[in-house]
Amino acid sequence: SICDICSVLFKNIALIGHSLGAHISSFAAKNLQTSGYGKVRLLIGSDPAGPLFSFNGPEDRFSDTDAERVIALHTSALGLQKSLGHLDLWFNNGLSQPACDGNYYI
């Protein structure tokens, strides 16, 4: 495991991801949990992606069940528009930030 290879204590591991990376970090935390390592201490998701995840249950997206402490940062209208963590921070009430108008889809 990465803990053995890198001589890292599992309790010192935190996972963080932005948009799709938030869900990937969540899946990594789920995998560690089902592999017998236990829950990661901290999982942070910055704007967990909304498209393709809006209707998924907690087992298939970023969720507060994936770590001991889950923090979700909501700064974009394109992220999931629901509370997802033990702590959810909503910037500008979940709307796009001022002066960030224009083309939202690339």
N, C-alpha and C positions, 0 to 999 in steps of 0.2 A: 504494500500500500504506500501511498505518498507519505504517510506518517512515518513509516519505517525507512523508506528510501531517503527522505530529507531530514530525519530525526526531528520531526515536529510533533508536539503533543496535540492530540485531537481537540482538546479543550481550547487551544489557541487558534483554531481555524474559524475564519469568518468568510462568508461568501457574499459577493456583491455583483450585481449586473444591471445593465441599462437596457430597457425595451425588451427585445427578444432575449437578451442576455440575462434579464431578471428571471425569466421562465427557465432558462438553461441552468442558472444557479440553483433554482428551486428543484429542478429535476436531479441535479447532483446531490443536493441535500437529502432528497427522498431516497436516492440510491444508497447513500452512506447509511441512512437509517435502516433500510431493509437489508443491508449487508451486515448488520450487527454492530455497527460503530456507535449507534445512538444518534441523538439529535445534535446537529451543529449548534453552537452557542448563539451565533448571530447571522442572520440573513437580511441583506438590504437590497431592495429593488427600486431602482430609479425609473419611473414611468414604465411599469410592466406593460408590454404591448397589449393593445386592445384587439386589433384585427386578428381573427382566427382563435382568440382566447375568450371572447366575451361570454360565450355560452358554456364554457368548460366548467366542470366541477372542480373543487379544490385539489383533487388527485391529478388533474391534468393542467394545472397552471400554478403560478406563484400563490402561496397560501400561508396563513398563519400556523398551520400544523407542521410546517417543514423544518422549523428550528425552535430553539428555546425562546428566542426573541426575534421577531420579524418586524422590520421597518419598511414601509412603503412610502416613497416620495412621489407626489403627483404634481408635475409641473407642465404637463402637456395635455391638450384635449384629445390626443390620439391614444393615450394610455387607458388602461381599464378604469372605468368610472365607478368603482365601488371600493369600499374599505376592504383591505386585503391582509393587513398585518395587525400586530398587537399595538403598533403605533403607526398611524397614517398621517402624513403631513401634506396638506393641500395648499399649494401656492397659487394665488389668484383664483381661489375657489374652483380649481380644476380646469379653468379655461386656459387657452393659449396666453402666453405672457404678452404684456403690452409691447408694442413695436415689433411683434413677431408675426405680423399678418403676411399674407401672400400665399404662395403655393405650398400647401401642406403635404401633397403627395408627389413624390418624385417618380 
